[in-house]
Amino acid sequence: MDAHGVSKRNQMDYKPGNMEPKQGKMLPCMEDRFDSGLDSLKDDDLVNDFEDMTVTTKEEFPKEYEPWRSAVTEDGDTLLHLAIIHEAHEHALQMIRLSHKHPFLNIQNHQRQTALHLAVITEQPQLVEKLLKAGCDPQLADNSGNTALHIACKRGSLACFSVITQNCQHHLASVIAFPNYSGHNCLHLACINGYISLVENMVQLGANINAQEQCSGRTALHLAVDLQNPTLVRRLLDLGADVNSLTYGGFTPYHLTYGRHNEEIRSQLYERTAQEMRALPESDSDDCDMEDQSISDDEMYDDIKFGK
């Protein structure tokens, strides 16, 4: 008997040494798991622990006390996080099944990533669906303010996007519109990364095509012009984007074509922009102000984190 009066034979069956992550086998600290090299984690010794670990339970075992739920690494990852990172699919499914509607599913690591975030990052839509149906919260944000749906849009994962949107109907409008800490909602991220099919899907699901990002008030159309993506510009116009929308600095999408060389974009917007709104605002016509309106390197690569 242990201190809780539960026979160890009725606890989760682990081989010796696998109840908790071993000393010296903690995962390395990662600044941002958007591009942190998850493949390299699979070479970690801890993956061998997963190869050996067996997860079983007895029906009479009290599910509120299962020791594997309290095991975490120095990075705050639970065994479920690790199973997803290492693509130990069966172990992950077993833990999800045993944790239906349990707070364990929503534990956030030191990057504030839940199991759901990691399932999207590792492109495992089947696990995304299982997690959502078991009670994982799609509204939780990581330390960059990104929900799992933000990540799917940033990575262009149509499969994960579809699973999330189909399984969070009650929160769908708020999740799509929710801005991350850079001020971008899911539609903005899809535009910045050029994923036109995701843009189309979100507009069909009710996303506000003219929503302004919070940094300078650019809409999806402004972002498409900044990126000089004529296909995206054309599609946004077809979907009903407002050509006369203004940034906080008073710039229309057409204004952002000044100093750019894509004549296709310029002509598309010139024809549709109101005549009185084609000229640059007099007080803001210098090059420096226009540069302020274009996407900065930090925003284009906001998944790269430098030393604190």
C-alpha positions in Angstrom: 0.0 0.0 0.0 1.2 3.6 -0.7 0.5 6.7 1.3 -2.9 7.1 -0.4 -4.0 3.6 0.5 -4.1 2.5 -3.1 -2.5 -0.8 -4.0 0.5 -0.2 -6.4 -0.8 -3.1 -8.5 -3.9 -1.0 -9.3 -1.9 2.1 -10.3 -0.8 2.9 -13.9 1.7 0.1 -14.8 5.0 1.6 -15.7 8.3 -0.2 -16.0 10.8 0.8 -13.4 12.1 4.3 -13.7 9.3 5.5 -16.0 6.9 6.9 -13.3 8.6 10.3 -13.8 11.0 11.7 -16.3 14.5 10.6 -15.4 17.2 13.0 -14.1 19.2 14.3 -17.0 16.5 13.4 -19.5 14.6 16.6 -19.3 13.7 18.2 -22.6 16.0 21.2 -23.6 14.5 24.6 -23.1 13.1 26.0 -26.3 12.3 29.6 -26.9 9.4 28.9 -29.3 8.1 25.6 -30.5 6.7 27.1 -33.8 10.0 26.3 -35.4 11.9 24.7 -32.5 13.0 21.6 -34.4 10.6 19.1 -33.0 12.2 16.4 -35.1 15.4 16.9 -33.1 13.4 16.1 -29.9 12.6 12.7 -31.3 16.3 11.8 -30.9 16.2 12.6 -27.2 16.7 9.7 -24.8 13.3 10.3 -23.4 11.7 8.9 -26.5 13.2 5.5 -25.4 11.2 5.8 -22.2 8.0 6.1 -24.3 9.0 3.0 -26.3 9.2 1.1 -23.0 6.3 2.7 -21.2 3.0 0.8 -21.0 -0.2 2.6 -19.8 -2.9 0.4 -18.4 -5.5 0.8 -15.7 -7.9 -1.2 -13.7 -11.6 -0.3 -13.8 -11.7 0.1 -10.0 -8.7 2.5 -10.0 -9.8 6.0 -8.9 -9.3 8.2 -12.0 -8.8 11.4 -10.0 -5.5 10.0 -8.7 -3.3 8.8 -11.5 0.4 9.4 -10.9 1.3 10.1 -14.6 -0.8 13.3 -14.5 1.6 14.9 -12.0 4.9 14.1 -13.8 6.4 17.1 -15.6 9.7 18.1 -17.1 11.7 21.2 -16.2 9.9 22.9 -19.2 6.5 22.2 -17.7 5.7 19.4 -20.2 3.4 16.7 -19.0 3.6 13.1 -20.2 0.8 13.9 -22.6 2.8 16.9 -24.0 5.8 14.5 -24.5 3.7 11.8 -26.1 2.4 14.2 -28.6 5.9 15.8 -29.3 7.4 12.3 -29.8 4.3 11.1 -31.8 3.8 8.3 -29.3 0.2 8.1 -30.7 -1.1 5.2 -28.7 0.2 6.5 -25.4 -1.4 9.9 -26.1 -4.7 8.4 -27.0 -4.8 6.3 -23.8 -4.1 9.4 -21.7 -6.7 11.4 -23.5 -9.3 8.6 -23.0 -8.5 8.4 -19.3 -8.7 12.2 -18.9 -12.1 12.9 -20.5 -13.2 16.4 -19.2 -10.2 16.4 -16.8 -8.2 19.6 -16.1 -5.1 17.6 -17.0 -5.9 18.1 -20.7 -5.6 21.9 -20.4 -2.3 22.0 -18.5 0.1 24.6 -20.1 3.8 24.2 -20.2 6.3 27.0 -19.7 5.6 28.2 -23.2 1.9 28.1 -22.2 1.2 25.5 -24.8 -1.5 22.9 -24.2 -1.5 19.5 -25.6 -3.8 20.9 -28.3 -1.2 23.5 -29.4 1.4 20.7 -29.7 -0.9 18.4 -31.7 -1.4 21.2 -34.2 2.3 22.1 -34.3 3.2 18.4 -35.0 0.4 18.1 -37.5 -1.6 15.4 -35.9 -5.3 16.3 -36.7 -6.6 13.0 -35.3 -5.2 13.9 -31.9 -6.6 17.4 -32.3 -10.0 16.0 -32.7 -9.7 13.6 -29.8 -8.4 16.4 -27.5 -11.3 18.7 -28.4 -13.9 16.0 -28.0 -12.4 15.1 -24.6 -12.6 18.7 -23.3 -9.4 20.5 -24.4 -10.1 24.3 -24.4 -9.6 25.8 -27.9 -9.5 29.3 -26.5 -6.3 28.9 -24.4 -3.4 31.0 -25.7 0.3 30.4 -25.6 2.9 32.9 -24.6 2.6 34.7 -27.9 -1.1 34.9 -27.5 -1.8 32.3 -30.1 -4.6 29.8 -29.8 -4.3 26.4 -31.5 -6.3 27.9 -34.4 -3.8 30.8 -34.8 -1.1 28.2 -35.1 -3.0 26.2 -37.7 -3.5 29.4 -39.8 0.1 30.4 -39.3 1.4 26.9 -40.5 -1.2 26.5 -43.2 -2.6 23.3 -41.7 -6.0 23.0 -43.4 -6.6 19.6 -41.8 -6.1 21.0 -38.2 -8.0 24.1 -39.1 -11.0 22.0 -40.3 -11.0 19.8 -37.2 -10.8 22.8 -34.8 -13.6 24.8 -36.6 -15.9 21.8 -36.8 -15.4 21.0 -33.1 -15.7 24.4 -31.4 -18.9 25.8 -33.0 -20.0 27.5 -29.8 -16.7 29.6 -29.6 -16.0 29.8 -33.4 -16.6 33.5 -34.0 -14.6 34.6 -30.9 -11.7 32.2 -31.7 -11.4 33.3 -35.3 -11.6 37.0 -34.3 -9.3 36.7 -31.2 -6.0 38.7 -31.7 -2.7 37.4 -30.6 -0.1 39.5 -28.8 1.0 41.0 -32.2 -2.5 42.1 -32.9 -3.2 39.6 -35.6 -6.3 37.4 -35.7 -6.5 34.1 -37.6 -7.4 35.7 -40.9 -4.5 38.1 -40.7 -2.1 35.2 -40.1 -3.4 33.3 -43.0 -3.0 36.4 -45.2 0.5 37.1 -44.0 1.5 33.5 -44.8 -0.3 33.4 -48.1 -2.8 30.6 -47.4 -5.6 31.6 -49.7 -7.7 28.5 -49.0 -7.7 29.2 -45.3 -8.7 32.8 -46.0 -11.6 31.6 -48.1 -12.7 29.1 -45.5 -12.6 31.7 -42.7 -14.7 34.2 -44.7 -17.2 31.5 -45.4 -17.3 30.8 -41.7 -18.2 34.4 -41.0 -14.8 36.0 -40.3 -14.8 39.8 -40.8 -12.8 40.3 -43.9 -12.3 44.0 -43.0 -11.1 43.4 -39.4 -8.1 45.6 -38.6 -5.0 44.3 -37.0 -4.2 46.1 -33.8 -0.7 47.4 -34.5 -1.5 49.9 -37.3 -5.0 49.1 -38.4 -4.3 47.2 -41.5 -6.9 44.9 -42.9 -6.3 41.6 -44.8 -6.3 43.6 -48.0 -3.6 46.0 -46.7 -1.5 43.0 -45.7 -1.9 41.4 -49.1 -0.6 44.6 -50.7 2.3 44.8 -48.3 3.2 41.2 -49.3 2.8 42.0 -53.0 0.6 39.0 -53.5 -1.6 39.7 -56.5 -3.5 36.4 -56.3 -4.4 37.1 -52.7 -5.4 40.7 -53.5 -7.7 39.6 -56.3 -9.3 36.9 -54.1 -9.9 39.3 -51.2 -11.5 41.8 -53.6 -13.7 39.0 -55.0 -14.7 38.1 -51.4 -15.8 41.6 -50.7 -12.8 43.3 -49.1 -13.2 47.1 -48.7 -10.8 48.9 -50.9 -11.5 52.2 -49.1 -10.6 51.0 -45.6 -8.1 53.1 -43.8 -5.2 52.2 -41.5 -4.8 54.2 -38.3 -2.5 56.5 -40.3 -5.1 57.1 -42.9 -3.8 54.9 -45.7 -6.0 52.9 -48.1 -4.7 49.6 -49.6 -4.0 51.6 -52.8 -1.7 54.0 -51.0 0.5 51.0 -50.1 1.2 50.4 -53.8 3.3 53.6 -53.9 7.0 52.7 -54.2 6.0 49.1 -55.1 6.6 47.6 -58.5 3.6 45.2 -59.0 1.5 47.0 -61.6 -1.2 44.3 -61.5 -2.0 45.1 -57.8 -1.8 48.8 -58.5 -4.3 48.6 -61.4 -6.7 46.3 -59.5 -6.9 48.8 -56.6 -6.8 52.0 -58.6 -10.0 51.0 -60.5 -11.9 50.2 -57.3 -10.6 52.9 -55.0 -12.7 56.0 -54.6 -11.2 58.9 -56.6 -10.9 61.2 -53.6 -9.0 58.5 -51.7 -6.3 57.7 -54.3 -3.9 60.5 -53.4 -1.6 60.1 -50.4 -2.5 62.1 -47.3 -0.5 65.3 -47.6 1.0 65.2 -44.2 2.0 61.5 -44.4 3.4 61.2 -47.9 7.1 60.9 -47.1 8.8 57.5 -47.5 9.4 57.1 -43.8 5.7 57.1 -43.0 5.0 54.7 -45.8 7.7 52.3 -44.5 5.9 52.4 -41.1 2.9 50.9 -42.8 4.6 47.9 -44.3 5.1 44.7 -42.5 8.2 44.8 -40.4 10.7 42.0 -40.2 9.7 41.3 -36.6 6.1 40.8 -37.7 7.0 38.7 -40.7 9.1 36.4 -38.6 7.4 36.8 -35.2 7.8 33.1 -34.5 11.6 33.8 -34.0 12.4 34.6 -30.4 15.7 36.1 -29.3 17.4 35.8 -25.9 15.5 37.3 -23.0 
